[in-house]
Amino acid sequence: MSKIEKAKSNESGIEFSGSAETGHEVKLMNPDGLRKIFGTPDDFLAEALFTQCLKPLKANEASDKYPANDERVFMVAIVNDLAPCDAVERMLAVQMAATHVATIRSARWLANADTIPQIQVHYTGYNKLARTFAAQAEALRKHRTGGEQKVTVQHVNVSDGGQAIVGNVQAGGRGKDET
C-alpha cells in the first residue's frame, strides 16, 4: 500500500487487501467506522452501502494486484468527506463516488482512443458522466439547503444623484391602502 493510500485509509479508518476474486479483506480501525463514514447508526445499512461502493469497480480497480488502480480507499474516503446525514445523502454519496470513478475511467479511455469513432464514443460517455456528476452535486446541494439559494452582492455602484436601498425590501408599508 502506498503512503497516500495508507494516509487515506487511516483518515477513513479502513484498510483493504485482497480482491473481488479472492475476497476483500477489510480492516476497521474503529469498530463503528462504517457507521460513521455512512452517517447511520444501522450496521446492516452501513455494510450494505459499503458493499455498494465496491460493486461498480472493475476487478483491477479493487485489488492488491494493481495498487495504482485500486479505488476502494478513494470510494470510502469520498463518502466520508461528503459526510452524509440521511438516507438520500448516503445514496447520493455512493452514487457520486461511483460516477466520479466512472468519469475518470472514461477520460482514460478517451485519452487512449486512436480512431475517430473511438474518440466520439468515449467523448460522449465522458460528457454524460461529467454532466451526471454535476447534476448529483446540485441535487446534494439542494437537498442540504432545502432548495434555497443565497446570493451575496459584493459591490454596488450608485451614480451621482442615484439612490440605493440596502436590506430587505417588502411591498406595502406607509401609503398603502389598508382596507
Contacts in CASP RR format, 6 or more apart in sequence:
PFRMAT RR
TARGET T0000
AUTHOR 0000-0000-0000
METHOD contacts of the structure
MODEL  1
MSKIEKAKSNESGIEFSGSAETGHEVKLMNPDGLRKIFGTPDDFLAEALF
TQCLKPLKANEASDKYPANDERVFMVAIVNDLAPCDAVERMLAVQMAATH
VATIRSARWLANADTIPQIQVHYTGYNKLARTFAAQAEALRKHRTGGEQK
VTVQHVNVSDGGQAIVGNVQAGGRGKDET
1 9 0 8 1.000
1 15 0 8 1.000
1 67 0 8 1.000
2 67 0 8 1.000
5 67 0 8 1.000
5 70 0 8 1.000
5 73 0 8 1.000
6 15 0 8 1.000
8 73 0 8 1.000
8 74 0 8 1.000
8 77 0 8 1.000
9 15 0 8 1.000
9 16 0 8 1.000
9 73 0 8 1.000
9 77 0 8 1.000
10 29 0 8 1.000
11 77 0 8 1.000
11 80 0 8 1.000
12 33 0 8 1.000
12 37 0 8 1.000
12 73 0 8 1.000
12 76 0 8 1.000
12 77 0 8 1.000
12 80 0 8 1.000
13 28 0 8 1.000
13 29 0 8 1.000
13 30 0 8 1.000
13 33 0 8 1.000
14 26 0 8 1.000
14 27 0 8 1.000
14 28 0 8 1.000
14 29 0 8 1.000
14 33 0 8 1.000
14 34 0 8 1.000
14 37 0 8 1.000
14 73 0 8 1.000
14 76 0 8 1.000
15 26 0 8 1.000
15 27 0 8 1.000
15 29 0 8 1.000
16 24 0 8 1.000
16 25 0 8 1.000
16 26 0 8 1.000
16 27 0 8 1.000
16 64 0 8 1.000
16 70 0 8 1.000
16 72 0 8 1.000
16 73 0 8 1.000
17 24 0 8 1.000
17 25 0 8 1.000
17 27 0 8 1.000
17 64 0 8 1.000
18 24 0 8 1.000
18 25 0 8 1.000
18 63 0 8 1.000
18 64 0 8 1.000
19 59 0 8 1.000
19 62 0 8 1.000
19 63 0 8 1.000
19 64 0 8 1.000
19 65 0 8 1.000
20 54 0 8 1.000
20 57 0 8 1.000
20 59 0 8 1.000
20 62 0 8 1.000
20 63 0 8 1.000
21 59 0 8 1.000
21 63 0 8 1.000
24 54 0 8 1.000
24 62 0 8 1.000
24 72 0 8 1.000
26 50 0 8 1.000
28 34 0 8 1.000
30 36 0 8 1.000
33 46 0 8 1.000
34 43 0 8 1.000
34 46 0 8 1.000
34 47 0 8 1.000
34 49 0 8 1.000
34 50 0 8 1.000
35 41 0 8 1.000
35 42 0 8 1.000
35 43 0 8 1.000
35 46 0 8 1.000
36 80 0 8 1.000
37 46 0 8 1.000
37 50 0 8 1.000
37 76 0 8 1.000
37 79 0 8 1.000
37 80 0 8 1.000
38 45 0 8 1.000
38 46 0 8 1.000
38 49 0 8 1.000
38 50 0 8 1.000
38 79 0 8 1.000
38 84 0 8 1.000
38 90 0 8 1.000
38 93 0 8 1.000
39 46 0 8 1.000
39 83 0 8 1.000
39 84 0 8 1.000
39 85 0 8 1.000
39 90 0 8 1.000
40 46 0 8 1.000
40 49 0 8 1.000
40 90 0 8 1.000
45 90 0 8 1.000
49 79 0 8 1.000
49 90 0 8 1.000
49 91 0 8 1.000
49 94 0 8 1.000
50 76 0 8 1.000
52 94 0 8 1.000
53 72 0 8 1.000
53 75 0 8 1.000
53 76 0 8 1.000
53 79 0 8 1.000
53 94 0 8 1.000
53 97 0 8 1.000
53 98 0 8 1.000
54 62 0 8 1.000
54 72 0 8 1.000
54 75 0 8 1.000
56 98 0 8 1.000
56 101 0 8 1.000
56 102 0 8 1.000
57 71 0 8 1.000
57 72 0 8 1.000
57 75 0 8 1.000
57 101 0 8 1.000
58 105 0 8 1.000
60 66 0 8 1.000
60 69 0 8 1.000
61 69 0 8 1.000
61 70 0 8 1.000
61 71 0 8 1.000
61 72 0 8 1.000
61 101 0 8 1.000
61 105 0 8 1.000
62 70 0 8 1.000
62 71 0 8 1.000
62 72 0 8 1.000
63 69 0 8 1.000
63 70 0 8 1.000
64 70 0 8 1.000
71 101 0 8 1.000
74 97 0 8 1.000
74 101 0 8 1.000
75 94 0 8 1.000
75 97 0 8 1.000
75 98 0 8 1.000
75 101 0 8 1.000
78 93 0 8 1.000
78 96 0 8 1.000
78 97 0 8 1.000
78 100 0 8 1.000
79 90 0 8 1.000
79 93 0 8 1.000
79 94 0 8 1.000
79 97 0 8 1.000
82 89 0 8 1.000
82 92 0 8 1.000
82 93 0 8 1.000
82 96 0 8 1.000
82 140 0 8 1.000
84 90 0 8 1.000
84 92 0 8 1.000
84 93 0 8 1.000
88 143 0 8 1.000
89 140 0 8 1.000
89 143 0 8 1.000
89 144 0 8 1.000
92 136 0 8 1.000
92 139 0 8 1.000
92 140 0 8 1.000
92 143 0 8 1.000
93 140 0 8 1.000
95 136 0 8 1.000
96 133 0 8 1.000
96 136 0 8 1.000
96 137 0 8 1.000
96 140 0 8 1.000
99 129 0 8 1.000
99 132 0 8 1.000
99 133 0 8 1.000
99 136 0 8 1.000
100 133 0 8 1.000
102 129 0 8 1.000
103 126 0 8 1.000
103 129 0 8 1.000
103 130 0 8 1.000
103 133 0 8 1.000
106 122 0 8 1.000
106 125 0 8 1.000
106 126 0 8 1.000
106 129 0 8 1.000
107 126 0 8 1.000
109 122 0 8 1.000
110 119 0 8 1.000
110 122 0 8 1.000
110 123 0 8 1.000
110 126 0 8 1.000
113 119 0 8 1.000
113 121 0 8 1.000
113 122 0 8 1.000
141 147 0 8 1.000
156 164 0 8 1.000
158 164 0 8 1.000
END
